[in-house]
Amino acid sequence: MLLDTQDQEIVDQLPDLADLHATYGVQVNAIPVSELFALYERTGFLYPDKAARLTPHIEQVRENWRRMLRGGESLLYVLTAGDEERGRASLAVWRTTHKGWMSQHLVSESNPYASRAVMLDAAAASIVKGVDESAQNWFRPENRFPTRVFGSMVETIGESLSSVQRHAYFSFPRKMYLPSGSGIRTVAYNSSHKEALSAIATAARGKIYVAAEELREDVEFEAVDELYRRVGLRRTRHVWLAYRGNREEPVGAAIAYRGPLGLNFSYLENRCDLLLHPNLPESESLSVVASLLKASSVAYRDFELDAIPVITDQIAVPALLKLGVEFVRHYCQGIWLKEGQPRFYRHVDRFYSKLLVRAEKHGLQPSLSM
């Protein structure tokens, strides 16, 4: 894809990879996990509900982060900017698919310069390296700041290269009784189902989702799992498709992601994406949902938590509530593809430029040299 003039200007102004972090005043993996988690606590990122779900497993979570960081920048890297006097900012980026990354846990001690630095550094690194095919982040729609920044990015990047979708997050107890899904047949994925999986995922979430989650490539995460194995961890994915009787077109799918516990503080690394076809009649959704949850629970036999994080769309919400599954909160998933990375950079830069004008009026000094 050819870059337009504005995109090319962004690319042309970026420093070489060797000089990139120094140019933005950013350090990579410079603070230990214990200090990073203390920063999360100081900034209020670990709010009570999230902390309550994380605390019982905090030692295992810390160890998983340490192991991930042993892989250098191949699995997880943490960007930090600023200092104790002016306030720090941090951004964690981890490999969720073979060629896709999740940016998360953006925190700042009231230092917009440092926040801007870590955000632009991450985008610039992806552009300069040129090997990442997608990036994504997740944010709560009621959280005003990320909603303003990331919720509006499609306006800059465009619908052909990005998406922001609102989902419902449920907590499904692993031992919960589920009724049998009358008239619904569930099938474990194999390579013969690739087109069927792509079709139901496109109908439910769109082409951007399918591309970013690499559902037409390494569906079961064999390549990315090999990278995780090098540090003694696993990253796998399991899929089930739901059909009406003997029909050939799927009406739903469950995509079970497995990874190191607590890599994301909302456990999104272990989420189950529950997809229903948009045209599925409400009268059939209960059977489809129950069948898919029952089938996919097999992937969580060794899961450390008592409940499985389920991410779904509004069409499945009534059925989940009727089954008695606990609704936790809403989340937005923002995705942008490789060709949209320069526009994402431009979008973030413009947003922060407005904030910095206000910050300068209050006497803050920039920690960014570019």
N, C-alpha and C positions, 0 to 999 in steps of 0.2 A: 504494500500500500504506500503510495506516494504521500509525503507529508505536505500540508499546506504551508503557506509562508510563515504564519505565526508559530506553527509547530517546529519548522526548520530553524527559526531564530532561537527557540528554546534549546534545541539540540546543539546548535553551533556555539552557544555561550557556555556550555557545560565544561568543567575542567576534566582533565584526564583522570582515569580511575585512581592512579597513584596519588593524586593531589586532592581527590574529591573530599574526603572527610575533613582534612585540614582547611580547605576552602570554606566549608560551612561551619567550622568550629565545633565539629561533632567528634565524639569518641565512640569506639565500637567495643562492646564487651569490657568496658573499663571498670565496672563496679561489680562486686560479688553479689550473688543472689540474695543474701541476707540484707544487704544494703538496698538493693532494688525493691524488695518486698517492703522494707521500712518506708521507702519513698511512696509506694502505693498506699500505705496506711496513712502517712502524713497528709497526702493530698485528698484523702477521702474517697479514693477510687474503690477501696474495699468497704462499701457501704454495708450496713448491718445485715441485710438479707443475703447479699453475696458472701460476706464473711462467714455467716452461719453455715452456709453450704460448703465452704472451703475449709474452714478451721479443722474439722475432724480428720482431714487427710493432708494437713499442711506439710508434714515432714516428707511424705511421699512426693508431694507436688514439688517441694524444693529440690529433692534429689532428681526428679525428672528434668527440671530446668537445668541443673548442673550437668547432667549427662548430655542434654541437647547442646549446651554451650561447648562441650568438649569437641564437638564436630566443627569448631571454627565458625565459619559463616555458611556452612552447608545445610544446616537445619534450623538454627535459631541465632539471631543476633539482636543485641540490644543497643540502641543508639541513645546517647545522652549528650546534653549540651547545657551550658550555663554553669553556675557554681553555687556554693553555699551562700555567698553574700547576696547575689542577685536572684537566686532561685534556679532550680534545675528543671529540666524537662526530659522525658524519656519516651521512647517508642520501641516496642518489641515487634519483630517480624519473624515469622516462622513458616516453614515449608509445609503447606497443606496438601498439595498434589505434587506430581513430579516436576512440573514447570510453573507452579502457581504458589503464591505466597499470601499469608494473611497478616495485615498490619493491625496491631491491637494495643490496648493498654496505654494509650496516649495520655500522659499526665504532665502537669506543669505546676510549679510553685509560683504562680502568678508572674510568669516570665514569657510573654508572647514571642519574644525574639528567639528564645531557646526552643519553643514549640515549633515555630516556623522552620528553624534550622533542622530539626530531626525529621520533620515531614518532607522538606525539600531534598534533604540528603537521601532519604529512602527512595524517593521517586527518581532522583538523578542517578543513583547507583543502578537502578533497574534499567534505565534508558542507556547508560554507558555500557553496561555489561551486555545488553542486547539478547539475553538468552531466556529471560522470564516471559512466559506467555500470558500471564494474568496476575492480577492482584485483587484483594478483597478486604473489606473490613465490616464489622458488625457494630451497630450502635442502637441504643434504646431511643425510640422516637420522641419520648418525653424529655430526653436530655437535649437541651436547647443548643448547646455549642456544636456537637457533632452533627446534629440535624441541619443546622445552618450551613456547616461546611460541606459535609458529605451528602446530605439529602438533596443538595442543589447541583451536584456535580454533573448530572446528565445534561443539564442545560448547556454546559461548556463542552463536555466530551462528545455528546450525541448518543442517540439510542442505538446506533449500529455498533458502538464500541463500549457501552456501559449500561448498567441498570442499577436501580435501587428499589428493592421490593420489601414490603412489610410482611412479616410472618408472626405466627403465634408460637410461643415456647411453652411446651407442656412437660410435666414431670410424670412419667409413666412407671408405676411400681412394678418391679420385675415379677413379683408373685401375685399380681392382680388377676382375678378370674376374668376371662373374656368369653363371651358367647361364640358359638360356632358361626362362621360367616356363611349363611345359607346361600347356595347357588354361586359361590365365589371359589375359584381355583387359584391357589398361590403356587408359584414356581420359582425355585432358586435359579439365579442367573447363571447362564453359561454363554459362551461366545456366539451361539446361534441367536441369542436374544438382543444382540447389540442394536439392531435397527429398532426393535420394539422399545427398548429402554430409551433410546434417543427420542423416539416419537412421543412417549408419554412425558418425558422430562421437558421436551420442547413445549408441549401443550400446556403443562402445568407451570413451568418457570421461565420458558423462553430460551432463545438461542445463546444469549450471553451466559446464562447459567450453565448450559450444556458445555459450552466451550471452556469456561473457567474451571469447571469441575472435571474436565477431561473425560466425559462420559462416552466419547467415541474413540478413546484411546485405551489407556490402561485402567479398565473399569475396576479391577480388583487390587490395584495399587502394588503390583509386584515390583515395579521399578523404584518407587519411593520407599517401599518397605525395606529394600536392600540398603538404602542410605541410613535408615533408622537402625537397622540391625548392627551397623558398625559401632554404635554407642550403646548397644545392649537394649534397645527399645524396639517397638513395633509400630507400624502404620499400615492398617489394612482397611479394606472396604468390602462390604457384602451387600448384595442386592436381591430383592424378591419382587416379582411382578404379580399383579392380580388380574385375573381374567373372569369374564362371565362365562360360566359353563365351559363349553368347548370352543368358544370364539377365539379368534387369533389376535384381536386388538386389545392391548392391556387397558384397564380402566384405572389402574393405580400402581404405585411402586413404593417400596421402602428401601432407602439407601442408608445402610448402617456404617457410619464412620467409626473407626477405632484408632486410638492413639494414646500417648502418654497422659495419664490422668492429670488434670489441672494445667495443662499447657495453656489453655484458655480458662480464665477464672469462672466462666459460666459453663464450662465443660463442653464447649462447642466442638472440641476435637473429637468427642465421642457422641456427637449428636446422631439422631436418626431422622433423615429427611423423609417425611411422609408426603407423597405426591398423589393427588387425585386428579383425574381428567376433569377439566372445567365443565364439561357437559354431563357429568355423572349426576343422575337424578338423586335428590335428597333421600328418597326412599331406599336407595341402594347404598348410600355412603356408610351407614353403620356397619353393614356386613363387610364392606371392603376394608374399612379402617380396622375392625376387629381381626380380620383375617391377616392383614399385613403386620399388625402389632404382634400377633401370636407367632407368626413365622419369623419375623426379624429378631424376636427376643432370644433366639438361639445364638445370635452373634454376641450376646452380652452375658453368656453363662459365667465368664470369669471377670465380669465388670465389678469394680470395687464399690460402686454405689448401689443403694437399694432401689433406685429409680433411674430410668433411662431418659435422657434429654431428647424430646421429640420436637422437631421444627416442622411446622405445617402452615398451610394457607387457610384463609377464612372458610373455604368450602368444607374443610374437615372439622372445623371447630365445634359445630353442633353435635356431631357424632361423638367426639372425644368427651365433651361435657356430659352427654347422655350416658356414656360408659363409666363416668365417674373419674376420669383422668384429671389431675390437678393442673389448672392453668397457672403459669408462673408470671409471664410478662410478654409484651410484644418486643420484637427485635426487627431491625432493618438490616438487610444484607446488601452492601454496596459492592459492585464488581466493575472493574475496568480492565480491558484487554490491552495487550502489548502496544498496539498502534495508538491507543488512547492515552498512553502514559505521558507524553509531552503536554497534552491538554489538561490532564490531571495536575501536572506540575504547575501549569499556568493558572489553573483554577485556585489551587491552594495559595499560590504566590499573591494573586489578586486579593483573595479574602484576607490574608494576613496583612497585606499592605494597608488596608483600612484600619485594622486593629493597631498597627504600629504607629499610625498617625496620632491616634488617641493616646497610645502609650508614651510617645515622646512628649506630649503635652504635660504628662505627669512626671517627667524627668527620668524615665528609664533609659539606660544606655544599651545600644544593640550589642549582641554577642555574635553577630553574623557579619562576615566580611564581604558577602556577595549580595 
